Amino acid sequence: MTDQPVPQAPILSRRGFLGGALALGLGAGALSACSSPVGAGLAGSTLNPGTVQYWNLFGGGDGVRMQAMESGFEKTHPNIGLSSVTLAWGNPYYTKLSLATLGGKPPDVAVSHLTRMKTLQAAGLLDEMNPADLARHGMTADKFNKRAWSTALVNGKIYAIPLDTHPFVCFYNTDVCKKAGLLDSSGKLKPLNGEQAFMDALSKAKKVTGQYGAAVAVINETSTPWRLFQSLYSQLQGAPVVSDHGTKITIDDAKALKVLTFLSQLDKTKLMPGSLDYQGAIATFANGRAGFYFQGEWEITTFQTAKTPFSMTLFPNVYGGNNHYAVQADSHTLVLPKDPGRTRAQLDDALTFIRSLLNQSATWAAGGHIPAWLPYRNSKAYAKLTPQSNYAAAANFAVYDANAWYSGSGSDFEIIAGGTIGAVMSGISSPAAGLSQMKQKLSVLAKTQPPT
Amino acid sequence: MTTTAYVPRPAEAASADVGRTAGRRRRDDTRPGLAFLAPFMILYLLFVIGPALYGLVMSFFDTSLVKSGLGKFAGFSNYVEAFKSSDFWSSMWHTVWFTILTTPPLVILSFVFAVLAERATRGKWFFRLAFFSPYILPSATMALIWIWLYTPGLGLASAVVQKFGITAPQWLGDPHWAMWSIAAATVWWTLGFNFVLYLAGLQEVPRELYESSALDGASPWQQMRRITIPLLNRTTTLVIVLQIIASLKVFDQMYIMTSGGPNFSTRPALEYIYDIGFTDYRVGYGAAASTVYFILLLIVSAAWFIQTRRAERRA
């Protein structure tokens, strides 16, 4: 008979191993809790006190400039850390900012378009800025562009610090315009005041280029057609498209039709076709196949890199006459997302960072934006910065998008309005059909109970 | 020398005890069983059932993400708005169209590749790895890879097409092409899972069937049609059901690659609900839209379930 082998008791049983691992894990977790993101999340503590958390939506050329300004801040303020996050432009950015603030983990400072900041404030997601706190950092109302500053106020309270105004502008090819006889003796574009002068200039440019007079982004693009329409419509002093926080459609049909008919005419005569998408319009202007290009000023870097012979000026005063010049614009502002646990030290760090960005307005203005910070805007250095300073006056005639929960840069309003206007510009809809479609789609939003 | 030996009990005594101890064992197992289930059930109730019920309640109010509480009572008006909204129905159609575009290739191609990979005599591991590895990529990585492939002018997709003398379309920028491009990327990405399921199914097919049918003079195509495919019926059914349900839940690819564009032409139902609920802050209406979507999915699943049950009873 053979012995049954007696199993040896293992030195470490399975339960012993699991128990030991759990104890070790908890111990390690407790030790590193305060510094690791997981630990900080569980404990509800700030991840990096003494660091400014900053969110922005600047990619491309603007992104590069903003990163340069962030490095500038880090050099001048080595004792304050900076943690910067860039998120995709438009709705993705504002959704994430809103949800982070709602979840109690907002950044210390965030960028916001002026038009979108109104919705954030109405949703209760922004901290009010105390004038005394701002004054401590040298930021007083008189140091900012009046129009941007006063538009940013909500019931007289300060919720945003304007960084710039970025209007719709006119790019023109200096070679083409010279050949077309459109430049004055100093080489600057003669003002195109009035419908006739505008169409004249475009025809002359079209003769020189042999293709188009002007290029503008229409296909698969909604912001540009809206901004173009809004500039012209506001020069006619048309009533706001929507009013009363977006609950009423108050667009002036006659004036809107006048603008839409004009735009449709430009497409039919191929003076300014409605068949180019965003990149196509850039390429057309960069290659000299159009004498004019209408877009926001931020494309300046694109053409400087492409070495196109160009300059910039105010968007033409087609309908404004002597007293009613207007142009569509928005502003980038810096806001403080709602944070009940914000200490005075954290507030000061955040305001120091904001002031540092304003001090570096020169870097920002080089990207085409009109600085809202008057100490730089009124300086000789900015006046010498051409072609950026050519259109600086636009900040004083800026028309911002309506204050409504569905409105603002990159919003549903822009998508609907821009979509229908673009359809008119590309000949898909007639002006009357496009206008009625815009009103019908906007009325759905107007009737909806605002969530803020 | 004495040895201790294990002596089994006499058979009768054992059988008399079995009834008693077995009964005791069954009752004893319930409590430990529930204890094992408890962690999962608690989390499931907290994070799945609870929020689903809360969402159902929310759908009858004009709940806003940025205001506390449920908001004003809205009755069925959220549901009426969802049914009247053309954006809602077009986003549902985009989801369905995506499912139609991706399910046949993902079922047929994965079967074809599984059969081919099975035939490989050398380097089987390589083919299995090659077909399965895209599946382990996270959606953001896959989307980034394909965004680069689809870049207008510079991307590989445009370059390959241009070599054949065709002008490359705007893969993600043209409303007519965007959904096809996303479907192609998805097929590449998720083929691996169905491929593995088919591989497993193919292993189960007895080799003798092939040998005996070859002796009876069957051609390879007949073998495929009469042996392989019928014996893989269960796998195919599983693959189709899983694929349809997964495709109906699509979100990541559209959100990352086109943001639902161009001009909302690729926005699936889930992204519509996300845009309404989180970007527009209207969670009450978003909850109503998602409840409608849930019911429609339930109807599809139930129809499928009944159909397979009927087929099984016939078989």
Interface residues (C-beta under 8 A of the other chain):
Chain A: M1 D3 Q4 N91 P92 Y94 T95 S98 L99 L102 A123 G124 L125 N220 T222 D277 Q279 W405 Y406 D412 G419 T448 Q449 P451 T452
Chain B: T3 A5 Y6 D62 S64 L65 V66 K67 K72 A74 E81 P152 G173 S259 G261 P262 N263 D275 F278 T279 D280 Y281 R282
